[in-house]
């Protein structure tokens, strides 16, 4: 059985086991992308017996890549290890800060049509020198450098996996995806994993105030816990705190001893927890009235 594996911890790319297909690149010009199928197998046969083995190389773009363009510029990276015919995957992980406001209750939206986060395509290397990669074909879509990455995709003939192949952890620019091709067989006796490699949780912040009855959607830190990261990655960090979710990024807890809101992948993040069990549940307080005016023992 031939295999194409695309596992994503940051977006909605799936895991596919496919049937037979035409494969490879043009022998006359290895940079030309024909039907990729399950790859041309030029990485040969491999066996993975150890845990936490990275099979992909990742790099960020130095400049935006436009549709129709036939080259890429990598950010501060020597690409001399690339060879003509190597397969690359371009993937736009996020869509910046124009996505949504905190605690938006509508369906997830990136604010543009069509949404480009999650867009990806495969291209082959024609030549690589310095930080520039010449491609054998034109790009079908555009990829903003700030929110996109490039992944080198290995093309095995046969891969025997007795250990664990993992994705590099998402660091805000690259990582979070595992991709490989096997043209003849994958012997899966181990694990393909992207566990813990996706969007980042809100950073831990100490709040020494012991304050309670906080209410704000965007409660400032340290009274509001940091919001987890979602596809609106530009909003992640010091300025995002409080109980309101930001797309899949779950809201933080508020003030003393409250829980955070879940989120991640395709799910809309929750809106955090109340301060203590003595505080009123958010749904029971009249609109605009502080939680502390009403008590519950639940």
ZADREN-170203 format. One line per 10 residues: number of its first residue (from 1); their letters; for each residue x, y, z of C-alpha. Coordinates in steps of 0.02 Angstrom, whole numbers, plus 50000, padded with zeros to 5 digits. Example, Ala and Ser with C-alpha at 12.3 -4.5 7.8 and 13.67 -1.06 7.14 Angstrom:
% ZADREN-170203
1	as	50615:49775:50390  50684:49947:50357 .
END
This chain:
% ZADREN-170203
1	xxxxxxxxxx	50000:50000:50000  50062:50173:49957  50039:50313:50080  50020:50500:50094  50022:50568:50272  49975:50746:50317  49950:50773:50503  49919:50947:50569  49912:51008:50748  49870:51187:50697 .
11	xxxxxxxxxx	49739:51171:50561  49618:51060:50470  49731:50949:50365  49691:50765:50378  49769:50593:50374  49747:50501:50211  49784:50322:50158  49767:50319:49971  49765:50193:49830  49883:50185:49682 .
21	xxxxxxxxxx	49924:50339:49579  50044:50403:49450  50191:50480:49540  50355:50572:49533  50431:50715:49438  50480:50738:49257  50644:50641:49229  50699:50772:49104  50676:50910:49231  50659:50855:49414 .
31	xxxxxxxxxx	50597:51027:49462  50437:51005:49363  50291:50946:49468  50186:50816:49381  50061:50710:49476  50146:50692:49645  50048:50536:49690  50146:50451:49829  50311:50529:49782  50454:50474:49673 .
41	xxxxxxxxxx	50541:50380:49814  50708:50468:49791  50738:50467:49979  50747:50277:49968  50706:50154:50106  50711:50208:50287  50680:50139:50461  50638:50239:50618  50669:50149:50781  50689:50294:50904 .
51	xxxxxxxxxx	50560:50409:50983  50534:50594:50945  50610:50582:50771  50585:50733:50658  50561:50686:50476  50527:50861:50411  50629:51019:50395  50535:51184:50415  50577:51363:50369  50490:51530:50362 .
61	xxxxxxxxxx	50479:51642:50210  50585:51798:50198  50464:51883:50079  50285:51858:50020  50262:51726:49886  50138:51776:49751  50032:51668:49637  50126:51638:49476  50296:51661:49560  50432:51532:49521 .
71	xxxxxxxxxx	50547:51557:49670  50545:51567:49860  50656:51662:49980  50688:51581:50148  50719:51676:50308  50901:51668:50363  50933:51488:50313  51065:51401:50207  50968:51288:50090  51117:51199:50014 .
81	xxxxxxxxxx	51049:51033:50080  50906:51041:49954  50926:50947:49791  50838:50966:49623  50674:50872:49630  50650:50885:49819  50469:50911:49867  50411:51062:49967  50244:51101:50046  50189:51282:50068 .
91	xxxxxxxxxx	50061:51303:50205  49976:51461:50269  49950:51428:50453  49853:51584:50503  49776:51743:50439  49841:51880:50550  49740:51993:50662  49588:52032:50556  49495:51879:50614  49372:51919:50752 .
101	xxxxxxxxxx	49347:52010:50916  49359:51931:51087  49211:51821:51137  49138:51825:50961  48991:51705:50963  48970:51691:50776  49040:51549:50672  49228:51554:50653  49275:51681:50521  49436:51758:50461 .
111	xxxxxxxxxx	49351:51915:50401  49396:51892:50217  49323:51794:50072  49389:51671:50034  49484:51632:50194  49663:51585:50155  49721:51508:50320  49746:51323:50292  49790:51346:50108  49930:51233:50048 .
121	xxxxxxxxxx	50012:51164:49892  50159:51057:49839  50305:51116:49731  50471:51044:49678  50644:51119:49690  50733:51160:49527  50885:51236:49611  50935:51308:49781  51072:51430:49823  51092:51538:49977 .
131	xxxxxxxxxx	50917:51572:50040  50834:51567:49868  50741:51418:49796  50699:51412:49611  50543:51310:49576  50500:51203:49427  50322:51268:49417  50225:51425:49457  50138:51443:49624  49950:51421:49613 .
141	xxxxxxxxxx	49912:51536:49761  49991:51676:49861  50070:51652:50034  50105:51799:50151  50276:51778:50232  50215:51828:50405  50088:51687:50415  50157:51549:50303  50292:51416:50310  50379:51291:50198 .
151	xxxxxxxxxx	50402:51108:50243  50524:50988:50159  50425:50827:50126  50525:50664:50122  50481:50542:49983  50523:50365:50037  50503:50206:49940  50471:50107:50100  50465:50174:50277  50469:50057:50426 .
161	xxxxxxxxxx	50412:50149:50582  50447:50056:50744  50481:50213:50844  50394:50382:50840  50392:50513:50703  50338:50685:50766  50306:50861:50705  50413:51004:50768  50316:51107:50895  50234:51263:50824 .
171	xxxxxxxxxx	50338:51414:50879  50235:51554:50804  50314:51543:50631  50347:51361:50588  50305:51185:50646  50144:51096:50693  50134:50983:50541  50202:50812:50493  50206:50765:50309  50284:50618:50217 .
181	xxxxxxxxxx	50260:50510:50063  50294:50324:50039  50280:50259:49861  50282:50073:49903  50240:50039:50085  50229:50106:50261  50258:49977:50397  50172:50060:50544  50224:49976:50705  50257:50139:50796 .
191	xxxxxxxxxx	50174:50309:50803  50148:50462:50694  50116:50605:50815  50080:50791:50817  50029:50787:51000  50065:50951:51088  50139:51027:50930  49998:51147:50886  49942:51320:50937  50011:51376:51104 .
201	xxxxxxxxxx	49916:51396:51267  49910:51561:51359  50069:51599:51456  50066:51574:51644  50058:51738:51741  50061:51757:51931  49924:51865:52005  49967:51907:52187  49815:52019:52214  49688:51884:52266 .
211	xxxxxxxxxx	49558:51995:52182  49390:51918:52136  49229:51965:52043  49318:52017:51883  49200:52033:51735  49286:52104:51581  49291:52010:51417  49467:52081:51389  49521:52092:51572  49700:52154:51577 .
221	xxxxxxxxxx	49839:52044:51645  49870:51987:51779  49684:51994:51828  49638:51913:51662  49727:51753:51612  49814:51751:51445  49708:51691:51298  49765:51537:51205  49828:51549:51027  49714:51513:50879 .
231	xxxxxxxxxx	49726:51546:50694  49730:51733:50730  49911:51713:50782  49954:51899:50775  49837:51927:50923  49926:51800:51033  50039:51865:51171  50049:52007:51294  49896:52101:51234  49773:51956:51232 .
241	xxxxxxxxxx	49702:51920:51405  49532:51899:51486  49389:51777:51474  49347:51805:51290  49405:51676:51164  49496:51728:51005  49439:51606:50872  49498:51434:50929  49604:51512:51067  49513:51482:51231 .
251	xxxxxxxxxx	49481:51625:51351  49583:51639:51510  49518:51629:51687  49478:51788:51782  49555:51842:51947  49569:51721:52091  49561:51533:52062  49457:51529:51903  49478:51407:51760  49518:51446:51580 .
261	xxxxxxxxxx	49414:51411:51425  49453:51265:51309  49489:51285:51125  49597:51223:50983  49585:51142:50811  49413:51176:50737  49323:51207:50903  49276:51381:50960  49364:51422:51123  49267:51443:51284 .
271	xxxxxxxxxx	49255:51603:51386  49347:51559:51544  49284:51528:51720  49221:51629:51866  49336:51681:52007  49277:51568:52148  49132:51453:52189  49057:51597:52290  49039:51704:52133  48883:51700:52025 .
281	xxxxxxxxxx	48886:51600:51866  48906:51717:51717  48740:51666:51640  48644:51712:51800  48701:51892:51818  48596:52029:51738  48678:52110:51587  48798:52245:51644  48780:52202:51829  48936:52149:51925 .
291	xxxxxxxx	48942:51965:51973  48967:52012:52155  48789:52080:52168  48718:51904:52158  48780:51747:52245  48761:51563:52217  48818:51411:52311  48831:51305:52155 .
END
